[in-house]
Amino acid sequence: MIKVIASGWYCSLQDEGRFGYRNCGVPVSGAMDQAAFQLANKLLGNEMGAIALEITAKGPVLEFTEAAVVAISGADFSPKIDGRELGMNVVFAVSEGSTMTFDSPSEGIRAYLAIKGGFVTEPVLGSGSYYRGITAQWQLHKGDTLRFNKNSENEVELNSIEPSLKSVLDNEQIEVFEGPEFGLLSSPFQHKLLNTLCSVNSQSNRMAYLLDHTETLSAKQIVTAPVQPGTVQLTPGGRLIVLMRDAQTTGGYARIFQLTEDAINRMSQKRAGEEIKFKRVDLPFDTHV
């Protein structure tokens, strides 16, 4: 087991998500940056959906009460074991009694600590992802104990990967498809939306990223309609809202854009004050039909 000595900020256990219950109003949840989450599991040879610890903004302090094998991907929190630098995207064997700590990242805001065999939680509606109101807890607390599947393999393959994460963190462009209400806007207004420089508001979270801007923007409310992670809403008051993994399933604001999957991952690493600009891309079509 792993004992939580300090909880960090908004750290939670996440998997690929909770699917099949959106008709009941249950959000998908799951890892905010699915690419980094999957990379950490891939390094360990885990199933791609194995539960990992999502670390946000400030990392926890963890005491390993038994040996484990781990890998960490995403934003670089400078993880350390007993003061020794671990590095990112590298598999490490952790000895019983060791303590893991994290610094604050200079870029990005989320990292994923995966463990060989995956963490273990009581599944709720087919998923181990934490979500307030669905699971018993929604974030880590001091004194928690984290269980994980025991690794029966004797040998540990200390492999590593060097992904081009920096280009993801430095890129201000967020690729989007046109949303259902985008075509109802005038051409000059559409052009303005695609050329508006926005900054991430400090109140952004797993449910939605709020974007600040200086333009005069607005759209009429719509009859409540389905939304999903990556939907960009524009309110009558001019607020731009990017729905994220914990988003509600319906909404009454104009759906002007839909982020690509890569763009959701990129957005999830944006920090308060960072700037973004939407870049329209075409919907993919199957040329083999």
Buried (B, 14 or more C-beta within 10 A) or exposed (E): EBBBBBBBEBBBBBBBBBEEBBEEEBBBBBBBBBBBBBBBBBBBBBEEBBBBBBBBBBBBBBBBBEEBBBBBBBBBBBBBBEEEEBEBBBBBBBEEEBBBBBEEBEBBBBBBBBBBBBBBBEEBBEBBBBBEEBBEEBBBEEEBEBEBBEBEEEEEEEEEBEBEBEEBBEBEEBBBBBBBBBEBBEEEBBEBBBEBBBBBBEEBEBBBBBBBBEEEBEBEEBEEBEBBBBBBBBBEEEBBBBBBBBBBBEBEBBBBBBBBEEBBBBBBBBBBEBEBEBBEEEEEEEEEE
